[in-house]
Amino acid sequence: MTFDEVETFVCIAEVGGFTEASRRLHRSQPAISRRIHELERGLGAALFEREGRRVRLTDAGRALLPYAEAALAAVRDGERAVRDRAPRARSFRLAIVGTLADSHIVDALREFTAQSHDVSVDLRTATSREVSALVRNGEADLGLRYNTDADPKLESIPLGDEKLYVVVPANHRVTAAQLTDLSALRDDKWLGFPAERGRGSSFRGLLEQQLAAAGLPNMSITTVDSLTAQKRLIEAGLGVALMPVNNIREELRIGSLRVIDVPSIDARVPVVAIRRAGGYRSQAADDFLALLASHTPGLR
């Protein structure tokens, strides 16, 4: 099997479809299909089966995936090890969950790039699951995500946790700065991120838990997968949400959003850095991780 075939196979397994894989890999869909056909022909087994527009791995595909990811990561590690030895060519690839891009982590990244003029940072945003996949297959040297990943191929480094607060528009009808519980917000529309696996500790899972604890188990939650979109909708009076205060620092400064303190709520989401266990250790990534630890003493 060729590198291109392995890369294509892993990408399709990650994104769940040929069309999205063709966009990710900047190849035509026929070229993507041809690579998989050749790989399946060489192995003598089907690797995917179609479910409408999506595909899922067959038993053979699931058997191949961890080895394909490891092979892909090893090749990329080798490439990185050589490139890092070139003069003035230090760089590292960082995958980060989008909502963390409005936190102390960005302050650390800003300081790092200001101090390290000879280092370039290739930044990608993704979901927590996707961040793990990017690190696992070697597309990212370091990942920043919510919650630890149980995969033994990944090392999780705790950075602290983010407390979630009730966020409302500045002119919300509830003027109190503090509430005993969420019952006063029973007539509001709630906004939430899409549900994820491990839902109990995800943003969506924590929101559902808190609503149920307040006696509001059947509240309708409008799914909005963009943090920026959630903030704009709240400002427009179209909903309220549970989110980290770091994500609304600018809106609090200009007075377009407001936080209501609910002491009975202690909803927190762990933030971790992940890297591949036994993988190539980029000095630039290690330097950034050390600086990041000094900027995020437990987050908040």
C-alpha positions as semicolon CSV with decimal commas, in nm:
position;residue;x (nm);y (nm);z (nm)
1;M;0,000;0,000;0,000
2;T;0,118;0,353;-0,075
3;F;0,139;0,656;0,152
4;D;-0,136;0,829;-0,049
5;E;-0,366;0,529;-0,009
6;V;-0,307;0,512;0,367
7;E;-0,354;0,888;0,406
8;T;-0,679;0,876;0,211
9;F;-0,810;0,579;0,408
10;V;-0,740;0,750;0,744
11;C;-0,893;1,077;0,629
12;I;-1,217;0,912;0,514
13;A;-1,238;0,718;0,841
14;E;-1,196;1,046;1,030
15;V;-1,446;1,261;0,839
16;G;-1,695;0,988;0,749
17;G;-1,728;1,052;0,377
18;F;-1,548;1,066;0,042
19;T;-1,665;1,418;-0,045
20;E;-1,530;1,577;0,274
21;A;-1,207;1,378;0,239
22;S;-1,158;1,513;-0,114
23;R;-1,187;1,867;0,025
24;R;-0,948;1,797;0,310
25;L;-0,688;1,639;0,086
26;H;-0,740;1,882;-0,206
27;R;-0,802;1,596;-0,448
28;S;-1,094;1,522;-0,677
29;Q;-1,351;1,274;-0,555
30;P;-1,273;1,028;-0,837
31;A;-0,907;1,036;-0,731
32;I;-1,008;0,964;-0,370
33;S;-1,232;0,676;-0,480
34;R;-0,955;0,538;-0,701
35;R;-0,707;0,530;-0,412
36;I;-0,948;0,338;-0,191
37;H;-1,035;0,099;-0,474
38;E;-0,664;0,020;-0,523
39;L;-0,611;-0,022;-0,150
40;E;-0,908;-0,257;-0,116
41;R;-0,800;-0,451;-0,424
42;G;-0,450;-0,493;-0,284
43;L;-0,577;-0,606;0,055
44;G;-0,855;-0,821;-0,086
45;A;-1,114;-0,674;0,151
46;A;-1,371;-0,395;0,155
47;L;-1,279;-0,120;0,403
48;F;-1,594;0,093;0,393
49;E;-1,966;0,043;0,349
50;R;-2,201;0,320;0,249
51;E;-2,487;0,453;0,461
52;G;-2,652;0,714;0,242
53;R;-2,401;0,994;0,189
54;R;-2,186;0,872;0,476
55;V;-1,959;0,571;0,499
56;R;-1,855;0,359;0,794
57;L;-1,570;0,118;0,846
58;T;-1,616;-0,252;0,789
59;D;-1,461;-0,504;1,027
60;A;-1,155;-0,507;0,800
61;G;-1,144;-0,128;0,801
62;R;-1,158;-0,114;1,181
63;A;-0,877;-0,369;1,199
64;L;-0,659;-0,164;0,965
65;L;-0,724;0,181;1,113
66;P;-0,488;0,183;1,417
67;Y;-0,200;0,049;1,207
68;A;-0,270;0,298;0,929
69;E;-0,277;0,585;1,180
70;A;0,050;0,466;1,334
71;A;0,218;0,435;0,993
72;L;0,100;0,779;0,889
73;A;0,220;0,934;1,214
74;A;0,561;0,764;1,187
75;V;0,619;0,904;0,838
76;R;0,515;1,252;0,951
77;D;0,737;1,222;1,260
78;G;1,033;1,143;1,037
79;E;0,958;1,441;0,816
80;R;0,925;1,667;1,122
81;A;1,253;1,540;1,273
82;V;1,441;1,629;0,954
83;R;1,275;1,969;0,909
84;D;1,346;2,069;1,269
85;R;1,719;2,023;1,204
86;A;1,723;2,280;0,924
87;P;1,862;2,621;1,034
88;R;1,596;2,870;1,146
89;A;1,313;2,642;1,045
90;R;1,151;2,565;1,381
91;S;0,776;2,517;1,369
92;F;0,500;2,316;1,524
93;R;0,142;2,226;1,440
94;L;-0,125;2,303;1,696
95;A;-0,481;2,170;1,688
96;I;-0,723;2,348;1,921
97;V;-1,095;2,336;1,996
98;G;-1,250;2,654;1,859
99;T;-1,403;2,769;2,188
100;L;-1,058;2,765;2,350
101;A;-0,947;3,031;2,103
102;D;-1,117;3,292;2,325
103;S;-0,927;3,210;2,643
104;H;-0,595;3,245;2,825
105;I;-0,453;2,997;2,576
106;V;-0,457;3,264;2,305
107;D;-0,273;3,503;2,538
108;A;-0,004;3,238;2,578
109;L;0,011;3,182;2,201
110;R;0,047;3,556;2,142
111;E;0,333;3,578;2,391
112;F;0,501;3,270;2,245
113;T;0,500;3,403;1,888
114;A;0,627;3,742;2,010
115;Q;0,916;3,579;2,196
116;S;0,998;3,314;1,934
117;H;1,048;3,500;1,607
118;D;1,215;3,195;1,450
119;V;0,914;2,967;1,513
120;S;0,604;2,942;1,298
121;V;0,282;2,795;1,434
122;D;0,045;2,608;1,202
123;L;-0,292;2,643;1,378
124;R;-0,604;2,436;1,312
125;T;-0,938;2,444;1,493
126;A;-1,153;2,135;1,536
127;T;-1,381;1,953;1,778
128;S;-1,227;1,765;2,070
129;R;-1,264;1,433;1,887
130;E;-1,105;1,577;1,574
131;V;-0,818;1,729;1,774
132;S;-0,735;1,381;1,905
133;A;-0,746;1,236;1,555
134;L;-0,510;1,505;1,421
135;V;-0,258;1,434;1,696
136;R;-0,296;1,057;1,668
137;N;-0,219;1,048;1,293
138;G;0,065;1,300;1,315
139;E;-0,106;1,600;1,152
140;A;-0,062;1,799;1,475
141;D;0,228;1,796;1,721
142;L;0,013;1,918;2,008
143;G;-0,361;1,933;2,070
144;L;-0,573;2,139;2,311
145;R;-0,915;1,996;2,384
146;Y;-1,182;1,942;2,648
147;N;-1,164;1,627;2,864
148;T;-0,892;1,365;2,869
149;D;-0,875;1,111;2,588
150;A;-0,869;0,749;2,707
151;D;-0,673;0,635;2,399
152;P;-0,344;0,483;2,532
153;K;-0,168;0,616;2,222
154;L;-0,226;0,970;2,349
155;E;-0,082;1,145;2,653
156;S;-0,320;1,388;2,825
157;I;-0,169;1,677;3,023
158;P;-0,423;1,855;3,249
159;L;-0,425;2,234;3,227
160;G;-0,716;2,296;3,463
161;D;-1,085;2,341;3,399
162;E;-1,325;2,606;3,274
163;K;-1,628;2,694;3,485
164;L;-1,947;2,751;3,288
165;Y;-2,167;3,051;3,363
166;V;-2,518;3,153;3,264
167;V;-2,485;3,416;2,991
168;V;-2,776;3,644;2,899
169;P;-2,821;3,962;2,689
170;A;-2,746;4,286;2,871
171;N;-3,115;4,387;2,867
172;H;-3,248;4,050;2,989
173;R;-3,569;4,071;3,192
174;V;-3,399;3,907;3,491
175;T;-3,199;4,195;3,636
176;A;-3,064;4,012;3,940
177;A;-2,691;3,948;3,939
178;Q;-2,747;3,621;4,125
179;L;-3,009;3,345;4,123
180;T;-3,058;3,048;4,352
181;D;-3,129;2,817;4,055
182;L;-3,227;2,817;3,688
183;S;-3,603;2,810;3,740
184;A;-3,631;3,186;3,673
185;L;-3,508;3,114;3,319
186;R;-3,771;2,848;3,239
187;D;-3,929;3,074;2,972
188;D;-3,600;3,134;2,788
189;K;-3,474;2,951;2,484
190;W;-3,144;2,778;2,554
191;L;-2,859;2,756;2,304
192;G;-2,613;2,468;2,312
193;F;-2,336;2,303;2,116
194;P;-2,402;1,974;1,936
195;A;-2,410;1,660;2,152
196;E;-2,085;1,461;2,162
197;R;-1,985;1,118;2,277
198;G;-1,907;1,126;2,647
199;R;-2,199;1,367;2,675
200;G;-2,194;1,387;3,054
201;S;-1,883;1,606;3,056
202;S;-1,941;1,791;2,727
203;F;-2,088;2,140;2,711
204;R;-2,420;1,998;2,591
205;G;-2,422;1,724;2,853
206;L;-2,349;1,967;3,134
207;L;-2,625;2,201;3,019
208;E;-2,876;1,914;3,012
209;Q;-2,764;1,803;3,359
210;Q;-2,804;2,151;3,507
211;L;-3,148;2,202;3,352
212;A;-3,264;1,865;3,483
213;A;-3,128;1,946;3,830
214;A;-3,331;2,270;3,826
215;G;-3,649;2,076;3,750
216;L;-3,642;2,163;3,379
217;P;-3,558;1,827;3,218
218;N;-3,752;1,873;2,896
219;M;-3,633;2,219;2,797
220;S;-3,578;2,267;2,426
221;I;-3,214;2,335;2,338
222;T;-3,135;2,496;2,003
223;T;-2,815;2,351;1,861
224;V;-2,568;2,619;1,745
225;D;-2,224;2,482;1,661
226;S;-2,047;2,819;1,647
227;L;-1,941;3,010;1,958
228;T;-1,957;3,341;1,772
229;A;-2,307;3,263;1,646
230;Q;-2,420;3,178;2,000
231;K;-2,291;3,511;2,130
232;R;-2,460;3,709;1,853
233;L;-2,791;3,528;1,910
234;I;-2,776;3,598;2,283
235;E;-2,702;3,965;2,216
236;A;-3,007;3,973;1,990
237;G;-3,225;3,836;2,271
238;L;-3,283;3,504;2,097
239;G;-3,159;3,278;2,373
240;V;-2,936;3,224;2,675
241;A;-2,648;2,982;2,721
242;L;-2,401;2,820;2,954
243;M;-2,041;2,904;2,858
244;P;-1,697;2,993;2,999
245;V;-1,658;3,358;3,096
246;N;-1,329;3,366;2,902
247;N;-1,530;3,332;2,582
248;I;-1,719;3,657;2,643
249;R;-1,449;3,887;2,779
250;E;-1,494;4,143;2,502
251;E;-1,875;4,133;2,520
252;L;-1,861;4,188;2,896
253;R;-1,624;4,480;2,844
254;I;-1,854;4,658;2,599
255;G;-2,167;4,562;2,793
256;S;-2,353;4,361;2,529
257;L;-2,370;4,044;2,741
258;R;-2,412;3,980;3,111
259;V;-2,334;3,692;3,346
260;I;-2,583;3,576;3,610
261;D;-2,420;3,398;3,901
262;V;-2,597;3,077;4,008
263;P;-2,397;2,946;4,307
264;S;-2,579;2,610;4,296
265;I;-2,422;2,543;3,954
266;D;-2,069;2,409;3,954
267;A;-2,039;2,298;3,594
268;R;-1,679;2,263;3,485
269;V;-1,511;2,124;3,174
270;P;-1,150;1,995;3,203
271;V;-0,902;2,139;2,951
272;V;-0,607;1,922;2,851
273;A;-0,313;1,928;2,617
274;I;-0,258;1,603;2,428
275;R;0,037;1,463;2,240
276;R;0,111;1,125;2,095
277;A;0,273;0,887;2,343
278;G;0,614;0,790;2,208
279;G;0,586;1,030;1,913
280;Y;0,844;1,279;1,796
281;R;0,877;1,566;2,047
282;S;0,909;1,901;1,875
283;Q;1,119;2,140;2,083
284;A;0,897;2,428;1,972
285;A;0,585;2,244;2,091
286;D;0,752;2,164;2,425
287;D;0,850;2,531;2,467
288;F;0,495;2,642;2,399
289;L;0,352;2,383;2,639
290;A;0,582;2,509;2,917
291;L;0,471;2,868;2,855
292;L;0,108;2,762;2,837
293;A;0,129;2,595;3,179
294;S;0,239;2,927;3,330
295;H;-0,056;3,110;3,169
296;T;-0,323;2,860;3,270
297;P;-0,275;2,779;3,639
298;G;-0,597;2,584;3,670
299;L;-0,776;2,809;3,417
300;R;-1,101;2,912;3,594
